[in-house]
Amino acid sequence: MFNTDGDMYATTEQGRHAHLNIVHDTLFPICHATKPIHSNPHRIPPKGFLILSSSKIFSSLRSSSINPSSSSSRSSVFVKTVFTSTMNHSVKTSLKVPIVSASQSTNGSHFSSSSGGDSFFRSVLSSMEQVYLNRNPTAKAILELVGSTDANQICYDHIAYRTFGVNGYGIDSISKFFLDFGYTQREELRFPKKKLKALWFSPPNVSSINGGSGVHGPLPRIFISELLVDQMSPQAQEIIRKYIGLSGAGHKHTVLSSALGCLTWPKPSHYEFEQLASESEYAAWTLVNGYMVNHVTISIHRLKSRLKNIKNFNEFIEDKGFKLNSEGGVLKVSPDALLLQSSTVADSIMFEFSDGIKELVPCSYIEFAERIVLPEYKDLPEDKVQEVHRRDGFEVGNADKIFESTSMDQLNRRVA
């Protein structure tokens, strides 16, 4: 694992770092998450390091005890035993991994949590969410603002990821984790102009914990897109394939990469980033952000105050000074008028490229979705309406415009 100063380590001191730093068995290069421009993290120099096996970390997590705490504080996963695997000997150690929150929807197959699998799954999601919030102050601020205004459940409609569709690094590299925990593959969406395709996955029927929010709430849908690399120019393909090749077996550890906030390949040069950005801003974004969460989406209709109407919500957010993605209009409406979506403009983070150049690059954003009750259920009393009675799925036209939340056009508008 490499931090932003180039040091490689995995600390064994409990609570010394906000992220667990792990190096994969084969020592493929991984870059530590870069710093959000609004944060002021303090680097603590490591006193020692261990080379750890990522596959053994997750197998240990699966069998470890998880101690949930209140929604306002972190719970922790204790990995009982982890073994090093690259020094020709084994070392036992105990590690403490900070955990925060995530969420759910009510359709999909049934998943039993009797074995503790549900707790493990939610803990992985919450680690991804912690990385996302640490890197994206706008998302964190909005979630806190909505939570203080609408003191009820804040549920996620969906969580989204971006990938490179080549050599096993595409949709399947992340989706297999969700499929293993009861998710069901649903429709495919195509975006020819952007050279993208996407699949979404519905969650299993898992009861939320005490009707809580975040990780204790309903599980989200999952939306995973991939760049159709074979359709890119030879120059773009060469750059992408170079870093995919340097990643080694990184496609097997995409979920770990997302949970730790790390790239599975080395940092690119500034020139390579600019080359990709000139052809595909999606490709450039993925090169420097990897498998980290692209966005989470608040389920607006599940709020209890006047904010459960997305038009009221958008007005409220803009009045607080947040910039919304204006591509195709602030409010994105599906042709059937049953799926209403909006999103913020992405935050930026300072990224240091391999050639030493430092520059702000697009990070992630937060989306908002209101799903309208289907016509056949329009006469149901409001207190009887459940998620299954509302419009499901995604819409190509809406999603195409939401993708623009990380575009330079929108980021420049935010700065203006």
C-alpha positions, 0 to 999 in steps of 0.5 A: 500500500502506498500513501500519498507520500510514497510510504508502504505500510500496514500499521498494526496499532489499533486506531492509528489510521482512519484507513487500514492499509494493506498490500496484496500478496503479489505486491501490485501497486496501490495508491492511497486515497488522495486528500479532499480539498476541504479536509485537513488530515494529519499524517501519522508516520508509521512505526512499522509495517506488515505485508498482508494478504487481502484475500485473507483479510476478507476471509477473516472479516467474514468470520470475525465478530462485528460489534455495531454501535449507535448511528452517531459513532463508529463500530469496528470489525476485529480481524482475529488473525491475518497472515503475511504471505510475501516474506517467506514466513507468517506473522500473526497480528490483530487489526482494528478496521473503522466502520461507518454506514450504508443502506437498502431497497425492498425488492429482490431475492431473500437473503438469510443473515443467520450466519452473520453474512448480512452484518459482514456485507453491511460492514463492507458497504459502510467502509466504502461509504466512509471512504466516499464521505471522507473524499466528498465534503459536499455529500457529507454536508448534505447528508448531515443537513438533511438528517438535521432537517428531516429527523427520520430515516435517510435511505439510499436509493442506489450506490454507483460504481465506474469500471473499465470494461476490459480483461475482467476489470468491468462490471463483473469485477464488482457485481460478483460480490453483490450477487454473492450476497443475494442481489439479482441482476436486472436490466442493461442500459446502453450509452452509445455516445459515451461508449458505456454500458451499465447493469443494475442489481436489485437487493435481497429482502433483508429487514433493516435493523430497527428501521434505522438509517444507513447501514441499519436501513434498507439495502440500496440498488447497485448501479455499475457501469463500464467503459467499452474500451475496445471502442476507444481510440488506439491511444486511449486503449494503450493507456488503459491497458497499460494500467490494467496490466500493471494492476496484476490481479487487481480485478479480483480485489475491486471491493477491497480497493473500494473499501480502502480507498485505493487504486489497484494500479499505480498513479498515472502521469498527468499527460496520460490523464489529459489524453484520456480526458480529451476523449472520455471524461469517464475514462479519465475519472476512472483512471484516478478514482478507480473503484471508489464509490462514484455516487450514492443517492438519497431516496427522496420519497422516503423522507418525512418532511416537505423534502420528500418532494424532489422539487422542494428538495432541490430548492432547499439544497440550492438555497443552502448554496450547493450547486446542482448538475444543470445538464438537461435541466436540474430535474431529470424526468423519465419519459413515463414521468415516474422517475425524477432525479437530480444531483450535485456537481462533483467535488474536486480533490488534489491529485499528485500524478506520477510525474509530480504534477499536482492538479484538482481532478473530479471526485464524486457527487451525491444524487437524489431520486424520487420514485413515483407510485405506479398508476395501478397503485395510485389509489393506495392510502399513503401510509400503505405505499411501499417501495414495491408500489413505486417505479423501479429501475433506471432510465437511460436519458436520466442516467446519461445526464447524471453522468455529467456531474463529473464533467469539466463543464459542470465543474467549471460552472461550480467554480464560476 
